Each structure stands twice: as C-alpha cells, then as structure tokens.
Amino acid sequence: MLEKIPSSLAEEITESLKVSTIGIGAGPHCDGQVLVMHDMLGLTEEFHPRFVRKYATLADTVRDAVRKFDSDIKKGKFPSEAESY
C-alpha cells in the first residue's frame, strides 16, 4: 500500500517489487488503486485531498433519507403492516 507519495517514487517502488502495489494518492503507476467509497460517493464533505475524485454528491441525499426514516419511526409510520411478517 503506497499512500500519498510522489507518483515517480510509486513507479520506482512498483517496478522494484515482485508483489503488487496498491496506491491511494500515489499516482497511476501502482498495480491497483483504492478510492474510499465514502469519498467517491461524496458522503465526506470536509475531507478534500487532491487524490479523491467524487463520482457523486450524495451527502444531502443520505441526510434527507435518514431524516425521513427518523421521522417515520417517531410518528409510528414505519414499519407498516405491509412491511411486517
């Protein structure tokens, strides 16, 4: 695992090892890449390192869903008879 190191160093390390390297913020020369799902989906709003690419912005959507769920629980609307066994 190579994290937050210069791409040229990651390339040198990858070429010198017989085992696979996995990069997280170490450039494209590693054998594999990690992108934390919470970062990728835009669930982490305050954390913005340059190696994170957001493919979605779901923080507001998730917050809204949790509020609706909480409200339904408190109002006794969930679970309904149809959602029960």
N, C-alpha and C positions, 0 to 999 in steps of 0.2 A: 504494500500500500504506500503510494507516494502522494503526499498531500501538500498542496500549496508550495511547490518548489518550482524553480525555473524550468521551462519546457526543455531547454538544452540539457540540463542536468538529468531530467527524467529520461530523455532519449539515451544519454550515455549509460545510465544505470540499467535501463531496459535492454540495451544491446550487450551489456556485460554479464547479465544473469541468464541462467538456464531455466529459471522459474518465471512464471508470468508476473507482470507488474500491473497493478490496478491504480489508476490515477483519480484523484479528486482535486481539481485545481492544479494539475501538474502538466497540462498540455496534451496534445494529441498523440504523442509517441509511446504511450503506455499500451500494454496489450488489451486492457479493458478500462472502462470508465464507470465511475459512481456519480450519480446525481441523486441526492436525498429526495425522496418522493414529496415530502412536505414543502421543500424549496421549489421543486419542479411544478407543483400544482398551485403555487402561490399562497400557501397556507401560512408561511412565515413572512410576516410583514416587516419586521425591524431588521432582519439579517440580510445584507445585500453584498456578499463578496462577489468579486467580478467573475468567478468561475461558475456562478449559478445562472442558469438560463431558465426563466419561468415560461412554461408552456401553457399556463392558465393562471387566472387570478381568482381563486376560489374562497379566499378568506371570508369575504362578505356573504357568500352563498352558504358556507358552512355555519357561520354565526347565525344567519337567519333561520336555517333549518333547526339548529339547537334551540333557539328561542321558541320556535313553533312547537317543537316536541315538548319543551318545558311547560309551555302554556297549556297544551293539550293534557298533559299529565295533571297539572294543578287544577284544571277545570273538570277532570274526570272524563274527558273525551277519548282518552287512549288508555288501554285498548278497548275497542268496541266489542260488542258481542260477536260480530263477524270476524274479528281478529283473535278470538279466543277459542279454545277447544273445550 
